[in-house]
Amino acid sequence: MKIGIIKEGKVPVDHRVPLMPEQAKEVMEKFPDVKVVVQSSHVRVFKDDEYLAQGVEVVDSVADCDVIFGVKEVPIPNLLAEKTFFFFSHTIKKQEYNRDLLRAILAKNIRMVDYEPLTDSNGIRVIAFGRWAGIVGAYNGLLTYGRRYNLFDIRQANECYDLEDLKTEYSKINLPKMKIAITGGGRVAIGAMEVLHDIGIRQVTPAEFIEVRFDEPVFTQLNSRDYNRSKNGEFNQSEFHKHPDRYEGDFLKYARVTDLLIACAYWHPSSPVLFTKEEAMKSDFHLRVIADITCDIEGSIPSTKRSTTIADPIYDYNPSENIEEPGLTNEANISVMAVDNLPCELPRDASNSFGRELIDNVLPHLLGDDSEEVIKRATITENGKLTEAYQYLKGYVDGK
């Protein structure tokens, strides 16, 4: 098998890679029947010469490869017919902005394997950038809070060489008495909590978060049971996931005391929203800075009107008009950080972690018999059709 690492073509530019140079070499040593080549690129964090130094061939085209790995969505003109592609397609939630991408994938008879639904038999994801999204997102949330209130000046994450360099900024973060809420319990939330712990911010329980006044900055981690309530009885995790329509949002009790929200929770369109624009207008709605790592446009958080970029990460949300305004311009507004490619700000560390999981958790199934159906569960299209598990996307593809 010949594996190609494609040049990232999406704009804004993404500097990450699915395999760093040493890992590409490792794949060929671990799987002798596999050859890895890399499409020449001036945008990725690892240069062509670094791959060449590891004995990895650099090519102008990956058209003769059997399997092609990328990171972000591949631009439609760069899709190659009759190939197997791995990348984050951002289509499985029926994201409208990628409808044409999925149509093109089907038209070109591409076998599309999406990284997001690559899971083990227990439904746990086996490969993700989540931890790095959480790390950078929490850092950016603190940066946004510091800028809004002129408290401290720290470098943006993308200005740091790697995580260790980023950590040298932590000592500059001087927070007042404040409360930070993190939603979610997965990799993203764990990454966000890692930053707050390393900075020395105390963690408290959700009940303490609401009821107690502290003389120091504190944070709490909220799971779905903490901010959703059953319409008919007690919260049940399994029922919530199967029948989210039986639940309603209960986040307002936290929004009354929260200064900074770091949103890390996966949200399904059938689930209750975190809060509504009407709730954001209430006089006791205290929340004024949101780092929306999940970045579901017009999703669970009404202030997330669009995603932002690394170059321009912050805008303001005017709840009374339900519109976006220039960032950090009005005390009555909510300041929003909604960068949708956060791991790209620490591309070396993020690529290293992702490549390790790709080698350990994905390639053995791709290059073996896939008896555990890891690849099958994540295959969205094959032979010009949606696979059985993704038939629910048919109306989305058809424009309905």
Backbone torsions as a table, in degrees:
resi	resn	phi	psi	omega
1	MET	NA	140.8	176.8
2	LYS	-111.6	121.3	-178.8
3	ILE	-106.8	132.0	177.8
4	GLY	-115.5	138.3	172.1
5	ILE	-99.6	113.9	-172.8
6	ILE	-79.7	151.8	172.5
7	LYS	-70.3	129.5	179.2
8	GLU	-67.0	127.2	-175.6
9	GLY	-114.4	-6.5	-177.5
10	LYS	-71.3	146.7	175.8
11	VAL	-114.8	131.6	3.1
12	PRO	-62.6	154.4	-175.6
13	VAL	-64.8	139.6	175.1
14	ASP	-113.4	130.0	-173.9
15	HIS	-94.0	-3.4	-175.7
16	ARG	-77.0	164.8	176.3
17	VAL	-136.2	151.0	175.9
18	PRO	-73.6	-26.3	177.1
19	LEU	-138.7	124.8	173.5
20	MET	-76.0	167.4	-173.5
21	PRO	-53.2	-48.0	-179.2
22	GLU	-63.6	-32.6	-179.4
23	GLN	-74.7	-35.4	175.8
24	ALA	-61.8	-40.7	176.0
25	LYS	-64.3	-41.9	-179.4
26	GLU	-60.8	-40.0	179.5
27	VAL	-58.7	-45.4	-178.4
28	MET	-68.3	-30.7	177.2
29	GLU	-75.6	-36.4	-177.6
30	LYS	-78.0	-33.5	-179.8
31	PHE	-122.6	88.1	-172.9
32	PRO	-59.8	-22.5	-179.7
33	ASP	-87.7	7.4	-178.0
34	VAL	-113.7	136.3	171.9
35	LYS	-116.5	133.2	178.5
36	VAL	-110.1	130.2	174.0
37	VAL	-125.2	158.4	-176.4
38	VAL	-125.7	127.2	176.0
39	GLN	-71.2	132.0	-177.8
40	SER	-56.3	136.4	-178.2
41	SER	-151.3	140.6	176.1
42	HIS	-101.2	0.7	-175.3
43	VAL	-102.5	-26.1	-176.5
44	ARG	-71.2	155.1	-174.8
45	VAL	-66.7	-28.3	177.1
46	PHE	-98.8	126.7	-174.6
47	LYS	-77.8	161.3	178.2
48	ASP	-54.8	-41.4	-177.7
49	ASP	-62.7	-29.4	179.4
50	GLU	-69.9	-34.1	175.5
51	TYR	-71.7	-43.7	179.4
52	LEU	-59.4	-37.3	-179.6
53	ALA	-65.1	-21.7	177.9
54	GLN	-96.8	8.1	179.1
55	GLY	80.1	19.6	179.3
56	VAL	-98.6	124.8	-177.1
57	GLU	-69.6	135.3	175.7
58	VAL	-104.1	127.5	-173.3
59	VAL	-126.6	161.4	176.6
60	ASP	-81.7	-28.2	-176.6
61	SER	-138.6	145.5	176.1
62	VAL	-107.2	22.6	-175.1
63	ALA	-64.9	-23.0	-179.6
64	ASP	-95.8	9.9	179.3
65	CYS	-86.4	153.2	178.0
66	ASP	-84.4	-42.1	-177.6
67	VAL	-127.1	136.6	-175.9
68	ILE	-124.5	124.6	179.3
69	PHE	-106.1	133.8	171.3
70	GLY	-133.4	-166.6	176.0
71	VAL	-117.9	-71.9	-179.0
72	LYS	-84.1	177.0	179.1
73	GLU	-54.8	136.3	177.0
74	VAL	-83.1	125.6	177.6
75	PRO	-55.2	142.8	-175.5
76	ILE	-52.2	-43.8	-179.9
77	PRO	-63.0	-19.7	-177.6
78	ASN	-93.0	-4.0	177.5
79	LEU	-70.2	138.3	-179.6
80	LEU	-111.4	125.6	-176.8
81	ALA	-63.0	150.2	173.0
82	GLU	65.5	19.3	-179.6
83	LYS	-108.8	166.5	170.2
84	THR	-100.3	124.6	-179.9
85	PHE	-115.8	141.3	169.4
86	PHE	-119.2	122.1	170.1
87	PHE	-168.9	172.1	174.7
88	PHE	-80.4	106.7	-174.9
89	SER	-84.8	-22.2	-177.5
90	HIS	50.7	51.8	177.3
91	THR	-124.4	-18.8	-169.8
92	ILE	-72.1	-13.1	172.0
93	LYS	-99.7	16.4	-179.3
94	LYS	62.0	39.5	179.1
95	GLN	-63.9	117.7	-171.7
96	GLU	-61.4	-34.7	-176.7
97	TYR	-68.2	-10.1	178.1
98	ASN	-115.7	14.6	178.6
99	ARG	-58.6	-46.6	-178.5
100	ASP	-65.6	-31.1	176.7
101	LEU	-62.7	-47.3	179.8
102	LEU	-65.3	-37.7	176.0
103	ARG	-60.3	-42.7	-179.4
104	ALA	-66.8	-38.3	177.8
105	ILE	-60.4	-42.7	177.7
106	LEU	-66.9	-43.5	-177.8
107	ALA	-63.9	-31.2	-177.7
108	LYS	-92.4	8.3	176.7
109	ASN	55.6	45.7	-179.3
110	ILE	-93.2	137.3	170.1
111	ARG	-84.7	109.1	-174.4
112	MET	-103.4	117.4	175.9
113	VAL	-111.6	118.8	-176.9
114	ASP	-93.4	134.9	179.8
115	TYR	-63.2	-33.5	-171.4
116	GLU	-61.2	-44.7	179.7
117	PRO	-89.6	16.0	173.4
118	LEU	-74.2	106.5	-173.9
119	THR	-134.0	162.8	173.1
120	ASP	-85.5	-173.2	-175.1
121	SER	-67.2	-17.5	178.5
122	ASN	-94.7	5.3	179.3
123	GLY	81.7	11.9	179.4
124	ILE	-88.7	130.7	-179.3
125	ARG	-62.6	140.6	-177.2
126	VAL	-103.7	-7.0	179.6
127	ILE	-153.8	134.2	-176.7
128	ALA	-171.1	160.4	171.9
129	PHE	-101.1	11.9	-169.4
130	GLY	-53.4	-46.5	-178.1
131	ARG	-57.5	-40.1	-176.6
132	TRP	-74.4	-32.2	173.1
133	ALA	-62.9	-41.0	179.1
134	GLY	-65.6	-43.1	-180.0
135	ILE	-62.0	-52.7	-177.3
136	VAL	-69.0	-38.0	-179.3
137	GLY	-63.8	-42.2	177.8
138	ALA	-65.7	-43.1	177.8
139	TYR	-60.1	-45.5	179.2
140	ASN	-65.2	-33.0	176.5
141	GLY	-63.5	-43.4	177.2
142	LEU	-66.6	-39.1	176.5
143	LEU	-59.8	-44.2	179.2
144	THR	-62.6	-43.8	179.3
145	TYR	-63.0	-43.3	179.2
146	GLY	-62.9	-39.4	179.0
147	ARG	-69.9	-39.8	-177.5
148	ARG	-61.8	-39.9	-175.2
149	TYR	-108.0	13.5	177.2
150	ASN	51.5	48.2	-175.7
151	LEU	-94.4	-38.0	-177.6
152	PHE	-161.7	164.6	-178.9
153	ASP	-126.6	114.6	178.5
154	ILE	-125.6	156.1	177.7
155	ARG	-66.5	150.8	169.6
156	GLN	-69.5	154.3	-176.0
157	ALA	-58.3	-38.2	-177.3
158	ASN	-70.2	-10.2	176.3
159	GLU	-87.5	-5.6	179.2
160	CYS	-96.9	146.8	-177.0
161	TYR	-67.6	-44.3	180.0
162	ASP	-159.3	-171.4	-176.4
163	LEU	-61.6	-41.1	-179.3
164	GLU	-62.6	-37.1	175.9
165	ASP	-67.5	-40.3	178.3
166	LEU	-58.9	-39.9	-177.1
167	LYS	-64.1	-20.8	177.7
168	THR	-68.4	-15.4	178.0
169	GLU	-83.5	-17.4	-173.8
170	TYR	-57.8	-37.5	-176.9
171	SER	-66.2	-17.0	179.9
172	LYS	-85.3	-11.5	-176.2
173	ILE	-83.4	104.4	-177.3
174	ASN	-113.6	99.9	-174.1
175	LEU	-96.6	145.4	174.3
176	PRO	-80.5	-174.3	170.8
177	LYS	-62.6	117.6	-177.2
178	MET	-158.0	167.2	179.6
179	LYS	-125.7	130.9	-178.8
180	ILE	-117.1	128.0	177.7
181	ALA	-109.8	131.6	174.6
182	ILE	-113.3	126.5	175.4
183	THR	-100.5	142.2	177.3
184	GLY	108.8	162.6	-179.3
185	GLY	-136.5	8.9	-177.9
186	GLY	-92.9	-156.6	-176.5
187	ARG	-59.6	-39.4	-177.2
188	VAL	-64.1	-47.8	179.6
189	ALA	-63.5	-38.2	178.9
190	ILE	-63.1	-41.3	177.1
191	GLY	-63.2	-41.6	179.3
192	ALA	-64.7	-43.6	179.1
193	MET	-65.0	-32.1	177.8
194	GLU	-57.3	-43.3	179.7
195	VAL	-64.8	-48.0	-177.0
196	LEU	-64.7	-38.5	176.0
197	HIS	-63.5	-44.6	-177.9
198	ASP	-64.6	-31.8	178.1
199	ILE	-75.0	-21.9	178.6
200	GLY	99.5	21.6	179.0
201	ILE	-84.3	130.9	-175.2
202	ARG	-73.8	137.0	175.9
203	GLN	-95.5	135.6	178.9
204	VAL	-127.4	167.2	179.6
205	THR	-75.6	159.0	176.3
206	PRO	-56.1	-38.1	179.7
207	ALA	-66.3	-44.9	177.9
208	GLU	-62.4	-37.5	-179.3
209	PHE	-56.9	-41.6	-178.9
210	ILE	-78.3	-42.5	-165.8
211	GLU	-93.1	-26.3	-169.8
212	VAL	-106.3	141.7	171.3
213	ARG	-95.9	129.2	-176.7
214	PHE	-111.6	153.5	177.3
215	ASP	-99.1	25.3	-178.2
216	GLU	-155.3	163.6	173.8
217	PRO	-70.2	139.7	178.9
218	VAL	-137.4	163.1	173.4
219	PHE	-139.6	158.6	173.4
220	THR	-133.8	154.7	176.8
221	GLN	-110.0	125.8	-175.7
222	LEU	-110.4	126.2	172.1
223	ASN	-94.7	170.6	-174.5
224	SER	-56.2	-32.8	179.9
225	ARG	-67.3	-21.9	-177.0
226	ASP	-78.5	-29.0	-174.6
227	TYR	-126.2	17.7	170.3
228	ASN	-131.6	142.9	179.5
229	ARG	-130.6	148.2	179.3
230	SER	-73.1	143.7	176.4
231	LYS	-77.8	-16.1	-171.8
232	ASN	-127.9	-3.8	-176.5
233	GLY	177.4	-147.8	-179.1
234	GLU	-78.4	156.0	177.5
235	PHE	-69.7	133.1	176.4
236	ASN	-130.2	119.5	-173.4
237	GLN	-59.5	-46.6	-178.4
238	SER	-63.9	-43.6	179.3
239	GLU	-64.1	-39.4	-179.1
240	PHE	-59.8	-42.0	-179.5
241	HIS	-71.7	-33.7	-178.2
242	LYS	-85.0	-34.1	-175.7
243	HIS	-134.9	65.8	-177.9
244	PRO	-61.7	-19.8	179.6
245	ASP	-67.3	-13.9	178.4
246	ARG	-85.0	4.6	-176.5
247	TYR	-125.2	160.8	176.6
248	GLU	-134.8	155.9	-177.3
249	GLY	-69.6	146.2	-179.9
250	ASP	-140.0	38.7	-176.5
251	PHE	-86.0	-17.3	-172.6
252	LEU	-57.4	-32.9	-179.8
253	LYS	-63.9	-26.9	175.2
254	TYR	-85.0	-36.8	-179.1
255	ALA	-62.4	-23.1	179.4
256	ARG	-70.4	-19.7	-176.6
257	VAL	-124.3	-4.6	-174.9
258	THR	-86.3	133.9	175.4
259	ASP	-94.6	-38.2	-178.5
260	LEU	-134.7	124.3	175.0
261	LEU	-104.0	128.5	172.9
262	ILE	-112.6	102.6	-172.1
263	ALA	-88.9	111.6	-176.4
264	CYS	-121.6	-0.7	-172.4
265	ALA	-82.8	136.1	171.3
266	TYR	-62.5	137.7	179.8
267	TRP	-127.8	131.3	175.2
268	HIS	-100.2	140.0	-178.1
269	PRO	-55.8	-21.9	178.3
270	SER	-82.3	-11.5	-176.8
271	SER	-82.2	160.4	175.5
272	PRO	-62.2	149.7	175.2
273	VAL	-75.2	161.7	-180.0
274	LEU	-69.0	-45.8	172.7
275	PHE	-157.3	164.2	-179.0
276	THR	-104.7	165.0	177.9
277	LYS	-65.3	-28.1	176.7
278	GLU	-67.9	-40.4	177.8
279	GLU	-66.6	-35.4	179.7
280	ALA	-65.2	-17.7	-179.9
281	MET	-91.9	-7.2	-179.3
282	LYS	-65.8	148.0	-176.5
283	SER	-65.2	-25.0	-179.5
284	ASP	-96.7	10.2	176.4
285	PHE	-80.7	102.8	-170.1
286	HIS	-86.8	-25.9	-172.7
287	LEU	-59.7	127.8	-178.6
288	ARG	-131.4	-5.2	176.7
289	VAL	-136.8	127.7	-179.1
290	ILE	-128.1	125.4	169.0
291	ALA	-102.6	99.7	-175.7
292	ASP	-93.3	91.3	-177.9
293	ILE	-72.8	-33.5	-179.9
294	THR	-66.5	-36.8	172.6
295	CYS	53.5	50.6	172.7
296	ASP	-88.0	107.8	-175.8
297	ILE	-62.7	128.8	-178.2
298	GLU	51.4	37.9	-177.3
299	GLY	-103.6	-120.2	-174.9
300	SER	-75.6	-16.6	-178.1
301	ILE	-122.2	110.5	-172.5
302	PRO	-64.2	-21.2	-179.8
303	SER	-75.3	-13.3	178.7
304	THR	-84.4	83.6	-178.9
305	LYS	-81.3	-25.0	179.5
306	ARG	-161.7	167.9	171.9
307	SER	-84.5	157.7	177.7
308	THR	-113.8	174.8	-176.7
309	THR	-112.6	162.3	176.6
310	ILE	-60.0	-38.3	-179.3
311	ALA	-70.0	-30.5	-176.9
312	ASP	-139.5	78.5	-165.9
313	PRO	-83.5	-11.7	-169.1
314	ILE	-125.7	138.0	166.0
315	TYR	-137.7	168.4	177.2
316	ASP	-104.0	147.5	175.4
317	TYR	-113.9	124.3	177.1
318	ASN	-94.6	103.8	-175.1
319	PRO	-67.9	-30.1	-178.1
320	SER	-69.6	-30.0	178.4
321	GLU	-103.6	-10.3	-177.3
322	ASN	56.6	44.9	-178.7
323	ILE	-135.1	161.7	174.2
324	GLU	-84.7	143.7	174.9
325	GLU	-135.1	165.8	179.3
326	PRO	-55.4	143.6	-174.9
327	GLY	-65.1	142.1	172.3
328	LEU	58.2	43.9	-175.5
329	THR	-117.8	-16.0	-174.1
330	ASN	-146.0	124.8	-177.9
331	GLU	-62.9	-23.3	-179.3
332	ALA	-79.8	-14.8	-177.6
333	ASN	-83.0	167.8	171.2
334	ILE	-102.6	124.7	178.2
335	SER	-84.9	129.6	-172.8
336	VAL	-120.4	129.0	169.3
337	MET	-111.0	114.9	-174.7
338	ALA	-135.9	46.6	176.4
339	VAL	-65.5	129.8	-174.2
340	ASP	-98.6	2.4	176.2
341	ASN	-132.9	51.0	-174.6
342	LEU	-55.3	-43.0	-179.1
343	PRO	-59.5	-21.5	179.2
344	CYS	-65.0	-15.9	179.5
345	GLU	-76.9	-19.7	173.2
346	LEU	-126.5	65.6	-169.1
347	PRO	-66.3	-29.8	-179.5
348	ARG	-66.5	-52.9	-178.7
349	ASP	-64.8	-43.9	-177.4
350	ALA	-63.1	-42.4	179.9
351	SER	-66.1	-39.7	179.9
352	ASN	-60.7	-47.7	-179.6
353	SER	-64.9	-44.1	-178.3
354	PHE	-64.6	-44.4	-179.6
355	GLY	-62.2	-36.6	178.1
356	ARG	-62.5	-43.7	179.5
357	GLU	-69.1	-34.6	178.2
358	LEU	-62.3	-44.1	-179.4
359	ILE	-68.7	-44.2	-173.1
360	ASP	-81.9	-35.2	-168.5
361	ASN	-112.0	-15.2	-175.2
362	VAL	-116.4	-51.1	-175.1
363	LEU	-59.3	-37.9	178.0
364	PRO	-58.7	-30.9	178.5
365	HIS	-81.0	-39.9	178.8
366	LEU	-64.3	-40.5	-175.9
367	LEU	-92.7	-4.4	177.3
368	GLY	-106.1	-147.3	-176.8
369	ASP	-96.9	-0.3	-179.7
370	ASP	51.8	42.6	-178.0
371	SER	-63.3	-25.0	178.2
372	GLU	-89.0	0.6	176.2
373	GLU	59.4	30.7	177.5
374	VAL	-63.7	-46.2	179.7
375	ILE	-71.7	-40.3	-178.6
376	LYS	-59.8	-43.0	-177.9
377	ARG	-64.1	-24.1	-176.7
378	ALA	-102.9	2.8	179.9
379	THR	-84.8	111.5	-175.9
380	ILE	-83.8	-42.3	-178.7
381	THR	-131.2	149.8	176.1
382	GLU	-161.9	138.9	179.9
383	ASN	56.4	36.6	175.7
384	GLY	75.8	11.4	-178.1
385	LYS	-134.5	158.3	169.9
386	LEU	-69.5	138.0	177.3
387	THR	-72.6	168.7	-173.5
388	GLU	-56.8	-43.4	-176.6
389	ALA	-67.2	-17.5	-174.8
390	TYR	-116.8	22.9	176.9
391	GLN	-63.8	-22.7	178.8
392	TYR	-63.5	-12.9	178.7
393	LEU	-86.6	-2.5	-174.7
394	LYS	-60.8	-45.8	178.6
395	GLY	-63.3	-36.7	176.0
396	TYR	-61.9	-44.7	178.2
397	VAL	-64.0	-39.0	-177.6
398	ASP	-77.3	-4.0	177.7
399	GLY	87.7	15.7	-178.9
400	LYS	-95.1	NA	NA
